[in-house]
Amino acid sequence: MPSVPFHYVDLRAFVYATEHDQRVEDALRHFLPEDAELERQETSGHLGDRILVLSTRLENADDVRHVLSTVAESEDFGTLEDELDHRVTENCELFVSLDKQAAFGGEARLGDGITLRAKVEAYPAKREAAVENAADALQQFQESD
């Protein structure tokens, strides 16, 4: 079982006026454990159109492991390791965009529509240490898949 050097994982998706709420929720839930709760916040776009924001924060190691193992099923998962310098911030956060349409179809793929933000454990809390820890974790998930 891979170790999880992350404090938490946030997942978020927007439901635009032209989309069906349940389909976007189903896409987001593709990456979540069954009992994960979603927060719903309604807002509006620049032209007044309705936007529903679905989000969740997972802090339990098993839940984080579930999300990362689902992401690891992606055919392009290996490219994440190559892009870590661009995906990890100075605040030790890893950002990944996932394809909402593919997730609705039951697949994990990098793309647009679902945002994953993971706070990487790093001591000292430096970007370089976070990149190294994230690389080690991603390698473990890739090998266990």
C-alpha positions as CSV (number, residue, x, y, z in Angstrom):
1,M,0.0,0.0,0.0
2,P,1.6,3.3,-1.1
3,S,2.4,5.9,1.5
4,V,0.6,9.2,1.3
5,P,2.7,12.3,1.9
6,F,-0.2,14.7,1.5
7,H,-2.0,16.6,4.2
8,Y,-5.2,16.7,2.2
9,V,-6.7,16.6,-1.3
10,D,-9.3,19.1,-2.6
11,L,-11.4,18.3,-5.6
12,R,-13.6,20.8,-7.4
13,A,-15.8,21.0,-10.4
14,F,-18.1,23.7,-11.9
15,V,-21.5,22.9,-13.2
16,Y,-22.3,25.5,-15.8
17,A,-25.9,26.4,-17.0
18,T,-25.5,24.2,-20.0
19,E,-24.6,21.1,-18.0
20,H,-26.7,18.6,-16.0
21,D,-25.9,18.8,-12.2
22,Q,-26.1,15.0,-11.6
23,R,-23.7,14.2,-14.5
24,V,-21.0,16.6,-13.3
25,E,-21.5,15.2,-9.7
26,D,-21.1,11.6,-11.1
27,A,-17.9,12.7,-12.9
28,L,-16.5,14.1,-9.7
29,R,-17.6,11.1,-7.7
30,H,-15.6,8.9,-10.0
31,F,-12.5,10.0,-8.1
32,L,-14.1,9.9,-4.6
33,P,-14.7,7.2,-2.0
34,E,-18.4,6.2,-1.7
35,D,-19.0,8.1,1.6
36,A,-17.4,11.4,0.6
37,E,-19.6,14.4,1.1
38,L,-19.8,17.2,-1.5
39,E,-20.3,20.8,-0.8
40,R,-22.5,22.8,-3.1
41,Q,-22.2,26.5,-3.6
42,E,-24.3,28.4,-6.1
43,T,-22.9,31.5,-7.7
44,S,-23.3,33.3,-11.0
45,G,-21.2,34.0,-14.0
46,H,-20.3,37.3,-15.6
47,L,-23.5,37.4,-17.6
48,G,-25.7,36.3,-14.6
49,D,-25.8,32.6,-15.6
50,R,-26.0,30.1,-12.8
51,I,-22.8,28.2,-11.8
52,L,-22.9,25.5,-9.2
53,V,-19.5,24.7,-7.5
54,L,-19.1,21.1,-6.3
55,S,-16.2,20.6,-3.9
56,T,-14.8,18.4,-1.2
57,R,-11.7,18.1,1.0
58,L,-10.3,14.7,1.9
59,E,-7.9,14.5,4.8
60,N,-8.1,10.9,5.8
61,A,-5.1,8.9,4.4
62,D,-7.3,6.1,3.0
63,D,-9.5,8.7,1.2
64,V,-6.4,10.4,-0.3
65,R,-5.0,7.1,-1.3
66,H,-8.3,6.2,-3.1
67,V,-8.3,9.5,-5.1
68,L,-4.6,9.1,-6.1
69,S,-5.0,5.4,-7.0
70,T,-8.0,6.4,-9.2
71,V,-5.9,9.2,-10.9
72,A,-3.1,6.6,-11.3
73,E,-5.4,4.6,-13.6
74,S,-5.0,7.4,-16.2
75,E,-3.0,6.4,-19.3
76,D,-1.2,9.8,-19.1
77,F,-0.4,9.5,-15.4
78,G,3.3,9.1,-16.1
79,T,3.5,12.6,-17.5
80,L,2.6,14.1,-14.1
81,E,6.1,13.2,-12.8
82,D,7.7,15.0,-15.7
83,E,5.6,18.1,-15.1
84,L,6.0,18.3,-11.3
85,D,8.2,21.4,-11.5
86,H,5.3,23.2,-13.1
87,R,2.6,21.6,-11.0
88,V,3.9,22.2,-7.5
89,T,3.7,25.7,-6.1
90,E,5.9,27.6,-3.6
91,N,3.2,26.7,-1.0
92,C,3.8,23.0,-1.5
93,E,0.6,22.4,-3.4
94,L,0.2,20.0,-6.3
95,F,-2.3,21.0,-9.0
96,V,-3.7,18.6,-11.5
97,S,-6.6,19.1,-14.0
98,L,-8.7,16.1,-14.8
99,D,-11.0,15.5,-17.8
100,K,-14.6,15.9,-16.6
101,Q,-16.1,14.2,-19.7
102,A,-13.8,11.2,-19.4
103,A,-14.6,10.9,-15.6
104,F,-18.3,10.9,-16.4
105,G,-17.6,7.9,-18.7
106,G,-15.7,6.1,-15.9
107,E,-12.2,6.9,-17.0
108,A,-9.4,8.9,-15.4
109,R,-7.6,11.2,-17.8
110,L,-5.7,14.5,-17.5
111,G,-7.7,17.3,-19.1
112,D,-10.1,20.1,-18.1
113,G,-13.1,20.3,-15.8
114,I,-12.1,18.8,-12.5
115,T,-9.4,20.5,-10.4
116,L,-7.3,18.5,-7.9
117,R,-5.2,20.3,-5.4
118,A,-3.1,18.3,-2.9
119,K,-1.1,19.8,-0.1
120,V,2.2,18.0,-0.1
121,E,4.0,17.2,3.1
122,A,7.5,18.7,3.0
123,Y,9.9,19.3,5.9
124,P,11.2,21.9,5.6
125,A,8.2,23.4,3.8
126,K,10.1,24.1,0.6
127,R,9.0,23.7,-3.0
128,E,12.0,21.5,-3.8
129,A,11.2,19.1,-1.0
130,A,7.5,19.0,-2.0
131,V,8.4,18.2,-5.6
132,E,10.6,15.3,-4.4
133,N,7.9,13.9,-2.0
134,A,5.2,14.2,-4.7
135,A,7.5,12.4,-7.2
136,D,8.1,9.6,-4.8
137,A,4.4,9.2,-4.1
138,L,3.4,9.3,-7.7
139,Q,6.1,6.7,-8.5
140,Q,4.6,4.4,-5.8
141,F,1.1,4.8,-7.2
142,Q,2.3,4.1,-10.7
143,E,4.0,1.0,-9.6
144,S,1.1,-0.3,-7.6
145,D,-1.4,0.2,-10.4
